[in-house]
Amino acid sequence: MKQICYTLISLFSCVLASNAFGAKLRADQGVAKIITQHDSKGTSYVKLFEEFHGSDFSDNAEWNRFLKRLCKTDKVAETDEYPELCFEIGKRLGAGQKRREAYYFLYITLREEKDVYTSKKPYLALFHETLGQVYYFFRRFDLSEKHLKISLHHPSISEKDKITVYNTLSLIYRDKADNKTSEFYLQKAYNQAVKLKNEAWTGILSGNLGYIALTKKDHKNARKLIEFDYQVSTKSHQTDSQINALALLIELDLMENKLAQSSLKMKVFDSLMQNETNPQLWGALYRTKITYYEKLGQYEKALESFRKFISYKKINEEKRQFLNIQNAEFQIEFERKQGENTIYKEKKKTDDLIILGLFVICLILGLTSFIIIKQIQRKRKQDKELLTLRAQKMEDELHATEREMRALLSTMFDKNKVIFELQEQVESFEKNQHSRTDSEKETMLNDLQSFSLLTENDWIEFKRLFEKLNPGFFDFFHEKFPEITAAEIRLAALIKLNLSNLEMARTLAISPDSVRKTNLRLRKKLNIESLDDLTRFVKGI
């Protein structure tokens, strides 16, 4: 409740100050304003954020603080639209060429959005395109290509955005020295721009295609494309594109020995460069002048232009390397911090689980102790009742035994007489039936001895039960020792069951001597000397 009051007071102060004195917002005021409007009107955070701009805040640092605080506010982070809000912030920063700052927010979207690679949410088409552009800036070409292609196949991608995606894919393959694939995507971007009648993009892409045509010595097509780029960039005051196109046109004139035309263009080139500070464009100027002066036979000027070209080339290379190093350091530091944050969150989560676990254990111990005490009390009560019942039962049993004893004494005499007569009849029967009983016993013994595992059905049933207890036992011998016979494998199985020689002989319906011989053959094939070693070997299978 206090927090809500503080937020309302802060917002009220902010509005009052803005209306009365035209003051700019602070970061905390901006966050409070968005949250209050969301709570009061139900407007989404994404829509509310679109109404805020850097110019609304006192300075750029305050604007950046506002963006981070908004993303770190728990109330905002708990909503489903949080990943999209972070993307909107990242997109805004990326559009302002603040790619490193944008990457922080895009990373949050990548981490927080569920099924970010397969979801069909409309904003994700532009998210993957934006992240792909940022990865290209960091020269992480594989990741850039991955996200750009996801964007390209997303159902919500706009026709205009396809131009940007195709163009960036072309640049990726150019930097990877895959000129064929680079030209393929560049042509797709050009066709898309022509289809949409987007003159600005058509001009830029015409210049790039013209350069490729020039390298292929297709001068006619190259001139047509580059002149269109020059006209569009001149019309739209895009000096960089204008200068690059002019440099290529001069090179074409020199190749075709149109010295007068190249001289006129060189004057325009010099006039365009009067207020230029970009070392890359100065390098393009002196590279063009090298060819120009060589064609005119002015080799001293060509040499001087070459030296200046080398100087600017070195500056551009150092600048590129410095930028690459900065980007690499930024990514390393960023990933290190994210790793630390992940470790901290995991540790906190683990600590919370430990505390919860300890609480649950204490609760269980308390409940268990209570239940045990109640059970002990109940058992004592039951034991006391049981003792009473046992005492009563013992007393009843004594009375019953006394009654039975009296009855037994009254009938004992009669029973003794009957028993004596019965005994005489049994002895007489045993004398007459003695020989027949021995014959029946011998027959029974022979029948028992004839039972064995030698029949196929007995062996199959034995093998089935044995395999359940010892899976793979028979396969082991078949695979490792194919020369071992079925009889020897059966013996090994009985050894596994801890049967003695005599028991094995009776089971297999062979003599104990035959058991020993089979045992010996088995040991030889397994290269085992002693019976104990064989037993250990078989039991180890």
C-alpha positions as CSV (number, residue, x, y, z in Angstrom):
1,M,0.0,0.0,0.0
2,K,2.9,2.4,0.9
3,Q,4.6,1.6,-2.4
4,I,1.4,2.5,-4.4
5,C,1.1,5.8,-2.5
6,Y,4.7,6.6,-3.2
7,T,4.2,5.9,-6.9
8,L,1.1,8.1,-7.1
9,I,2.9,10.9,-5.3
10,S,5.9,10.6,-7.6
11,L,3.6,10.6,-10.7
12,F,1.6,13.6,-9.4
13,S,4.8,15.6,-8.7
14,C,6.1,14.7,-12.2
15,V,2.9,15.9,-13.9
16,L,2.7,19.1,-11.8
17,A,6.3,19.9,-12.5
18,S,5.9,19.3,-16.3
19,N,2.8,21.4,-16.6
20,A,4.0,24.3,-14.4
21,F,7.6,24.6,-15.5
22,G,8.0,22.4,-18.6
23,A,10.5,20.1,-16.8
24,K,11.8,16.9,-18.3
25,L,11.1,13.5,-16.8
26,R,13.4,11.5,-14.6
27,A,13.8,7.7,-15.0
28,D,11.8,6.8,-11.9
29,Q,9.0,9.3,-12.9
30,G,8.7,7.7,-16.3
31,V,8.4,4.2,-14.9
32,A,5.8,5.4,-12.3
33,K,3.8,7.1,-15.1
34,I,3.7,4.0,-17.3
35,I,2.7,1.7,-14.4
36,T,0.0,4.0,-13.2
37,Q,-1.5,4.4,-16.7
38,H,-1.4,0.6,-17.1
39,D,-3.2,0.1,-13.8
40,S,-5.8,2.8,-14.3
41,K,-6.6,2.3,-18.0
42,G,-5.5,-1.3,-18.6
43,T,-3.4,-0.2,-21.6
44,S,-0.6,-2.6,-22.4
45,Y,3.0,-1.7,-21.5
46,V,4.0,-2.0,-25.1
47,K,1.5,0.6,-26.3
48,L,2.3,2.9,-23.4
49,F,6.1,2.7,-24.2
50,E,5.5,3.8,-27.8
51,E,4.4,7.2,-26.4
52,F,7.8,7.8,-24.7
53,H,10.9,9.2,-26.4
54,G,14.4,10.2,-25.4
55,S,13.4,13.9,-25.8
56,D,10.9,13.5,-22.9
57,F,13.8,13.0,-20.4
58,S,16.3,15.4,-19.0
59,D,19.2,13.8,-20.8
60,N,20.3,10.7,-22.7
61,A,21.7,9.0,-19.5
62,E,18.3,9.5,-17.8
63,W,16.6,8.0,-20.8
64,N,18.8,4.9,-20.7
65,R,18.2,4.5,-17.0
66,F,14.4,4.7,-17.7
67,L,14.7,1.9,-20.2
68,K,16.6,-0.4,-17.8
69,R,14.5,0.4,-14.8
70,L,11.3,-0.3,-16.8
71,C,12.7,-3.7,-17.8
72,K,13.8,-4.6,-14.3
73,T,10.5,-3.6,-12.6
74,D,9.0,-6.7,-11.1
75,K,5.4,-5.7,-11.9
76,V,6.3,-5.3,-15.6
77,A,8.5,-8.4,-15.7
78,E,5.7,-10.6,-14.4
79,T,3.4,-9.9,-17.4
80,D,3.1,-12.0,-20.5
81,E,4.0,-9.0,-22.7
82,Y,7.4,-8.5,-21.0
83,P,9.4,-10.2,-23.8
84,E,7.7,-8.0,-26.4
85,L,8.3,-4.9,-24.4
86,C,12.0,-5.6,-24.1
87,F,12.1,-6.2,-27.9
88,E,10.4,-2.8,-28.5
89,I,13.1,-1.1,-26.4
90,G,15.8,-3.0,-28.3
91,K,14.3,-2.1,-31.6
92,R,14.2,1.5,-30.7
93,L,17.9,1.5,-29.7
94,G,18.9,-0.5,-32.7
95,A,17.2,2.0,-35.0
96,G,19.3,4.7,-33.4
97,Q,22.5,2.7,-34.2
98,K,23.0,1.8,-30.5
99,R,23.4,-1.8,-31.2
100,R,25.3,-2.8,-28.0
101,E,22.6,-1.2,-25.9
102,A,19.9,-2.9,-28.0
103,Y,21.5,-6.3,-27.6
104,Y,20.9,-6.3,-23.9
105,F,17.1,-6.0,-24.3
106,L,17.0,-8.3,-27.3
107,Y,18.8,-10.9,-25.2
108,I,16.1,-10.7,-22.6
109,T,13.4,-11.3,-25.2
110,L,15.5,-14.3,-26.5
111,R,15.6,-15.7,-23.0
112,E,12.1,-14.9,-21.8
113,E,9.9,-15.6,-24.9
114,K,8.5,-19.1,-24.9
115,D,9.2,-21.0,-28.1
116,V,11.0,-18.0,-29.5
117,Y,12.2,-20.0,-32.6
118,T,8.9,-21.5,-33.5
119,S,6.2,-19.2,-32.1
120,K,4.0,-17.4,-34.7
121,K,3.6,-14.2,-32.6
122,P,3.6,-11.3,-35.1
123,Y,6.3,-9.2,-33.3
124,L,8.8,-12.1,-33.5
125,A,9.2,-11.6,-37.3
126,L,10.8,-8.2,-36.7
127,F,12.5,-9.4,-33.6
128,H,14.5,-12.1,-35.5
129,E,15.3,-9.5,-38.2
130,T,16.5,-7.0,-35.6
131,L,18.6,-9.5,-33.7
132,G,20.1,-10.7,-37.0
133,Q,21.1,-7.2,-37.9
134,V,22.8,-6.8,-34.4
135,Y,24.6,-10.1,-34.8
136,Y,25.9,-9.0,-38.2
137,F,27.2,-5.8,-36.6
138,F,29.1,-8.1,-34.1
139,R,30.3,-10.1,-37.1
140,R,28.7,-13.3,-35.8
141,F,27.7,-14.3,-39.2
142,D,26.2,-17.8,-38.4
143,L,23.9,-16.4,-35.7
144,S,23.0,-13.5,-37.9
145,E,22.1,-15.8,-40.8
146,K,20.1,-18.1,-38.5
147,H,17.8,-15.3,-37.1
148,L,17.4,-13.6,-40.5
149,K,16.2,-16.8,-42.1
150,I,13.8,-17.4,-39.2
151,S,12.5,-13.9,-39.8
152,L,12.2,-14.5,-43.6
153,H,10.0,-17.6,-43.1
154,H,7.9,-16.0,-40.4
155,P,4.2,-15.5,-41.6
156,S,4.1,-12.0,-40.2
157,I,7.2,-10.6,-42.0
158,S,6.3,-7.5,-44.1
159,E,7.2,-7.3,-47.8
160,K,9.3,-4.2,-47.2
161,D,11.3,-6.0,-44.4
162,K,12.2,-8.8,-46.8
163,I,14.3,-6.3,-48.7
164,T,16.4,-5.6,-45.6
165,V,16.7,-9.3,-44.8
166,Y,17.8,-10.3,-48.3
167,N,20.3,-7.4,-48.4
168,T,21.9,-8.4,-45.0
169,L,22.1,-12.0,-46.1
170,S,23.9,-10.8,-49.2
171,L,26.4,-8.9,-47.1
172,I,27.0,-11.9,-44.8
173,Y,27.9,-14.1,-47.8
174,R,30.0,-11.3,-49.2
175,D,32.0,-11.1,-46.0
176,K,32.3,-14.9,-46.0
177,A,33.7,-14.7,-49.6
178,D,30.7,-16.7,-51.0
179,N,30.1,-14.3,-54.0
180,K,27.7,-16.6,-55.8
181,T,25.3,-16.8,-52.8
182,S,25.8,-13.1,-52.0
183,E,24.7,-12.2,-55.6
184,F,21.7,-14.5,-55.3
185,Y,20.3,-12.7,-52.2
186,L,21.3,-9.3,-53.6
187,Q,19.2,-10.0,-56.7
188,K,16.3,-11.1,-54.6
189,A,16.5,-7.9,-52.6
190,Y,16.6,-5.9,-55.8
191,N,13.6,-7.7,-57.3
192,Q,11.6,-7.1,-54.1
193,A,12.5,-3.4,-54.1
194,V,11.4,-3.1,-57.8
195,K,8.2,-5.0,-57.0
196,L,7.3,-2.6,-54.2
197,K,8.5,0.5,-56.2
198,N,10.8,1.4,-53.4
199,E,13.1,3.9,-55.1
200,A,15.6,4.4,-52.2
201,W,16.3,0.7,-51.9
202,T,16.3,0.1,-55.7
203,G,19.0,2.8,-56.0
204,I,21.2,1.3,-53.3
205,L,20.8,-2.3,-54.6
206,S,21.3,-1.1,-58.2
207,G,24.7,0.2,-57.2
208,N,25.7,-3.1,-55.6
209,L,24.5,-5.1,-58.6
210,G,26.3,-2.7,-60.9
211,Y,29.6,-3.2,-59.0
212,I,29.1,-7.0,-59.5
213,A,28.4,-6.5,-63.2
214,L,31.5,-4.4,-63.4
215,T,33.7,-7.1,-61.9
216,K,32.2,-9.5,-64.6
217,K,33.1,-6.9,-67.3
218,D,29.5,-6.5,-68.2
219,H,30.0,-2.7,-68.8
220,K,26.7,-1.9,-70.4
221,N,24.6,-3.4,-67.6
222,A,27.0,-2.1,-64.9
223,R,26.7,1.5,-66.2
224,K,22.9,1.3,-66.4
225,L,22.6,0.1,-62.8
226,I,25.3,2.4,-61.3
227,E,23.9,5.5,-63.0
228,F,20.5,4.8,-61.6
229,D,22.0,4.5,-58.1
230,Y,23.8,7.8,-58.7
231,Q,20.6,9.6,-59.8
232,V,18.6,8.3,-56.8
233,S,21.4,9.1,-54.2
234,T,21.8,12.6,-55.7
235,K,18.1,13.2,-55.6
236,S,17.8,12.0,-51.9
237,H,21.1,13.8,-50.9
238,Q,22.7,10.5,-49.8
239,T,26.3,11.6,-50.2
240,D,27.9,8.3,-49.3
241,S,26.0,6.4,-52.0
242,Q,26.5,9.2,-54.5
243,I,30.3,9.2,-54.0
244,N,30.6,5.4,-54.2
245,A,28.5,5.4,-57.4
246,L,30.5,8.2,-58.9
247,A,33.7,6.4,-58.2
248,L,32.4,3.3,-60.1
249,L,31.2,5.5,-63.1
250,I,34.7,7.1,-63.3
251,E,36.2,3.6,-63.3
252,L,33.9,2.6,-66.2
253,D,34.8,5.7,-68.2
254,L,38.5,5.0,-67.8
255,M,38.0,1.3,-68.9
256,E,36.2,2.6,-72.0
257,N,38.8,5.4,-72.6
258,K,36.2,8.1,-72.1
259,L,38.8,10.5,-70.6
260,A,36.8,13.7,-71.0
261,Q,33.7,12.3,-69.2
262,S,35.9,10.9,-66.4
263,S,37.6,14.3,-66.0
264,L,34.2,16.0,-65.6
265,K,33.1,13.4,-63.1
266,M,36.4,13.8,-61.2
267,K,35.7,17.5,-60.7
268,V,32.3,16.6,-59.2
269,F,34.0,14.0,-57.1
270,D,36.4,16.6,-55.7
271,S,33.5,19.1,-55.0
272,L,31.6,16.4,-53.1
273,M,34.6,15.6,-50.9
274,Q,35.2,19.2,-49.8
275,N,33.4,18.9,-46.4
276,E,33.7,15.1,-46.1
277,T,35.4,13.6,-43.1
278,N,34.8,9.9,-43.6
279,P,38.1,8.2,-44.2
280,Q,36.5,5.4,-46.1
281,L,35.2,7.8,-48.7
282,W,38.6,9.5,-48.9
283,G,40.1,6.1,-49.5
284,A,37.6,5.6,-52.4
285,L,38.6,9.0,-53.9
286,Y,42.3,8.3,-53.9
287,R,41.8,4.7,-55.2
288,T,39.9,6.2,-58.1
289,K,42.6,8.9,-58.7
290,I,45.3,6.2,-58.9
291,T,43.6,4.7,-62.0
292,Y,42.7,8.2,-63.3
293,Y,46.2,9.6,-63.2
294,E,47.7,6.3,-64.5
295,K,45.4,6.6,-67.5
296,L,46.5,10.2,-68.1
297,G,50.1,9.2,-67.8
298,Q,50.7,11.4,-64.7
299,Y,52.5,8.8,-62.7
300,E,53.8,11.1,-60.0
301,K,50.3,12.1,-59.1
302,A,49.3,8.5,-59.3
303,L,52.0,7.6,-56.9
304,E,51.0,10.4,-54.5
305,S,47.4,9.2,-54.7
306,F,48.5,5.7,-54.0
307,R,50.4,6.8,-50.9
308,K,47.3,8.6,-49.6
309,F,45.1,5.6,-50.5
310,I,47.4,3.4,-48.5
311,S,47.3,5.8,-45.6
312,Y,43.4,5.9,-45.5
313,K,43.3,2.2,-46.1
314,K,45.4,1.8,-43.0
315,I,43.1,4.2,-41.0
316,N,40.0,2.3,-42.2
317,E,41.6,-1.1,-41.3
318,E,42.6,0.1,-37.8
319,K,39.1,1.6,-37.3
320,R,37.5,-1.7,-38.4
321,Q,39.8,-3.8,-36.1
322,F,39.2,-1.4,-33.2
323,L,35.5,-1.7,-33.7
324,N,35.8,-5.5,-33.9
325,I,37.8,-5.6,-30.7
326,Q,35.3,-3.4,-28.9
327,N,32.4,-5.6,-30.1
328,A,34.3,-8.8,-29.0
329,E,35.1,-7.3,-25.6
330,F,31.5,-6.1,-25.2
331,Q,30.1,-9.6,-26.0
332,I,32.6,-11.3,-23.7
333,E,31.8,-9.0,-20.8
334,F,28.0,-9.3,-21.5
335,E,28.1,-13.1,-21.6
336,R,30.2,-13.1,-18.4
337,K,27.7,-11.0,-16.6
338,Q,24.8,-13.1,-17.9
339,G,26.7,-16.2,-16.7
340,E,27.1,-14.6,-13.2
341,N,23.5,-13.6,-13.1
342,T,22.4,-17.1,-14.1
343,I,24.7,-18.6,-11.4
344,Y,23.3,-16.2,-8.8
345,K,19.7,-17.0,-9.8
346,E,20.4,-20.7,-9.7
347,K,22.2,-20.4,-6.3
348,K,19.3,-18.3,-4.9
349,K,16.8,-20.9,-6.3
350,T,18.9,-23.7,-4.7
351,D,19.0,-21.8,-1.3
352,D,15.3,-21.3,-1.4
353,L,14.7,-24.9,-2.1
354,I,17.0,-25.9,0.8
355,I,15.2,-23.6,3.2
356,L,11.8,-24.9,2.0
357,G,13.1,-28.5,2.3
358,L,14.3,-27.8,5.9
359,F,11.0,-26.3,6.8
360,V,9.1,-29.3,5.3
361,I,11.5,-31.7,7.1
362,C,10.9,-29.9,10.4
363,L,7.1,-30.0,9.8
364,I,7.2,-33.7,9.0
365,L,9.3,-34.4,12.1
366,G,6.9,-32.5,14.2
367,L,3.9,-34.3,12.8
368,T,5.7,-37.6,13.0
369,S,6.6,-37.0,16.7
370,F,3.0,-36.1,17.4
371,I,1.7,-39.2,15.7
372,I,4.2,-41.5,17.4
373,I,3.3,-40.1,20.9
374,K,-0.4,-40.6,20.2
375,Q,0.3,-44.1,18.9
376,I,2.3,-44.9,22.1
377,Q,-0.5,-43.6,24.3
378,R,-3.1,-45.6,22.3
379,K,-0.9,-48.8,22.5
380,R,-0.5,-48.5,26.2
381,K,-4.2,-48.3,26.6
382,Q,-4.7,-51.2,24.3
383,D,-2.0,-53.2,26.1
384,K,-3.7,-52.6,29.4
385,E,-7.1,-53.8,28.0
386,L,-5.3,-56.8,26.3
387,L,-3.8,-57.8,29.7
388,T,-7.2,-57.7,31.2
389,L,-8.7,-59.8,28.5
390,R,-5.8,-62.3,28.6
391,A,-6.2,-62.7,32.4
392,Q,-9.9,-63.4,31.9
393,K,-9.2,-65.8,29.0
394,M,-6.6,-67.7,31.1
395,E,-9.1,-68.1,33.8
396,D,-11.7,-69.4,31.4
397,E,-9.2,-71.8,29.8
398,L,-8.3,-73.2,33.2
399,H,-11.9,-74.0,33.8
400,A,-12.3,-75.5,30.4
401,T,-9.2,-77.7,30.7
402,E,-10.4,-78.9,34.0
403,R,-13.7,-80.0,32.4
404,E,-11.9,-81.7,29.5
405,M,-9.6,-83.6,31.9
406,R,-12.5,-85.0,33.7
407,A,-14.1,-86.2,30.5
408,L,-10.8,-87.7,29.3
409,L,-10.4,-89.7,32.5
410,S,-14.0,-91.1,32.1
411,T,-13.3,-92.4,28.6
412,M,-9.6,-93.5,28.8
413,F,-10.3,-97.1,29.7
414,D,-12.5,-97.6,26.7
415,K,-10.0,-96.0,24.3
416,N,-7.0,-98.1,25.6
417,K,-8.9,-101.3,24.7
418,V,-9.7,-100.1,21.2
419,I,-6.1,-99.0,20.6
420,F,-4.7,-102.4,21.6
421,E,-6.9,-104.2,19.1
422,L,-6.0,-101.8,16.3
423,Q,-2.3,-102.3,17.0
424,E,-2.5,-106.1,16.5
425,Q,-4.3,-105.6,13.1
426,V,-1.6,-103.2,11.8
427,E,1.3,-105.6,12.8
428,S,-0.4,-108.5,11.0
429,F,-0.9,-106.4,7.8
430,E,2.8,-105.3,7.8
431,K,4.0,-108.9,8.0
432,N,1.9,-110.0,5.0
433,Q,2.7,-107.0,2.7
434,H,6.4,-106.6,3.3
435,S,7.8,-108.0,0.0
436,R,5.3,-106.2,-2.1
437,T,6.1,-102.9,-0.4
438,D,9.9,-103.3,-1.2
439,S,9.1,-104.0,-4.9
440,E,6.9,-101.0,-5.1
441,K,9.6,-98.9,-3.5
442,E,12.2,-100.2,-6.0
443,T,9.9,-99.4,-8.9
444,M,9.3,-96.0,-7.5
445,L,13.0,-95.3,-7.1
446,N,13.7,-96.4,-10.7
447,D,11.0,-94.1,-12.0
448,L,12.4,-91.2,-10.1
449,Q,15.9,-91.9,-11.4
450,S,14.7,-92.1,-15.0
451,F,13.4,-88.5,-14.8
452,S,15.9,-86.1,-16.4
453,L,16.3,-83.1,-18.6
454,L,17.3,-85.2,-21.6
455,T,13.9,-84.9,-23.3
456,E,13.6,-81.9,-25.6
457,N,10.5,-80.4,-23.9
458,D,12.2,-80.6,-20.5
459,W,15.3,-78.9,-21.8
460,I,13.3,-76.2,-23.5
461,E,11.3,-75.5,-20.3
462,F,14.5,-75.6,-18.3
463,K,16.2,-73.2,-20.7
464,R,13.3,-70.8,-20.6
465,L,13.2,-70.6,-16.8
466,F,17.0,-70.4,-16.6
467,E,17.2,-67.5,-19.1
468,K,14.8,-65.6,-16.9
469,L,17.2,-65.8,-14.0
470,N,20.4,-65.5,-16.1
471,P,19.6,-63.5,-19.3
472,G,22.3,-63.8,-22.1
473,F,24.0,-66.8,-20.5
474,F,23.5,-69.2,-23.5
475,D,24.2,-66.3,-26.1
476,F,27.5,-65.7,-24.3
477,F,28.7,-69.2,-25.1
478,H,27.3,-69.2,-28.6
479,E,29.0,-65.9,-29.5
480,K,32.3,-66.3,-27.6
481,F,32.9,-70.1,-27.8
482,P,31.0,-71.5,-30.7
483,E,32.9,-74.8,-30.5
484,I,31.3,-75.7,-27.1
485,T,28.7,-78.4,-27.4
486,A,25.1,-78.4,-26.2
487,A,25.9,-80.9,-23.5
488,E,28.8,-78.8,-22.2
489,I,26.6,-75.7,-22.1
490,R,24.0,-77.7,-20.1
491,L,26.7,-78.6,-17.6
492,A,27.8,-75.0,-17.3
493,A,24.2,-74.1,-16.6
494,L,24.0,-76.6,-13.7
495,I,27.3,-75.3,-12.4
496,K,25.7,-71.9,-12.3
497,L,22.9,-73.4,-10.1
498,N,25.4,-74.7,-7.6
499,L,24.6,-78.4,-8.1
500,S,27.0,-81.0,-6.9
501,N,28.5,-83.7,-9.3
502,L,26.0,-86.3,-8.0
503,E,23.1,-83.9,-8.4
504,M,24.2,-83.0,-11.9
505,A,24.6,-86.7,-12.8
506,R,21.0,-87.4,-11.6
507,T,19.7,-84.4,-13.4
508,L,21.3,-85.2,-16.7
509,A,20.8,-89.0,-16.3
510,I,24.5,-89.7,-16.7
511,S,27.1,-91.2,-14.4
512,P,29.2,-89.0,-12.2
513,D,32.3,-90.1,-14.2
514,S,30.6,-88.7,-17.4
515,V,30.0,-85.5,-15.5
516,R,33.7,-85.2,-14.7
517,K,34.7,-85.9,-18.3
518,T,32.3,-83.3,-19.7
519,N,33.7,-80.9,-17.1
520,L,37.2,-81.6,-18.3
521,R,36.4,-81.0,-21.9
522,L,34.6,-77.7,-21.0
523,R,37.7,-76.5,-19.1
524,K,40.0,-77.3,-22.0
525,K,37.8,-75.4,-24.5
526,L,37.6,-72.4,-22.1
527,N,41.4,-72.7,-21.3
528,I,40.7,-73.0,-17.6
529,E,42.8,-75.4,-15.4
530,S,41.0,-75.9,-12.1
531,L,37.5,-76.8,-11.2
532,D,37.3,-73.8,-8.9
533,D,38.4,-71.4,-11.6
534,L,35.7,-72.9,-13.9
535,T,33.0,-72.4,-11.2
536,R,34.1,-68.7,-10.7
537,F,34.1,-68.1,-14.5
538,V,30.6,-69.5,-15.0
539,K,29.2,-67.7,-12.0
540,G,30.7,-64.5,-13.3
541,I,28.7,-64.7,-16.6
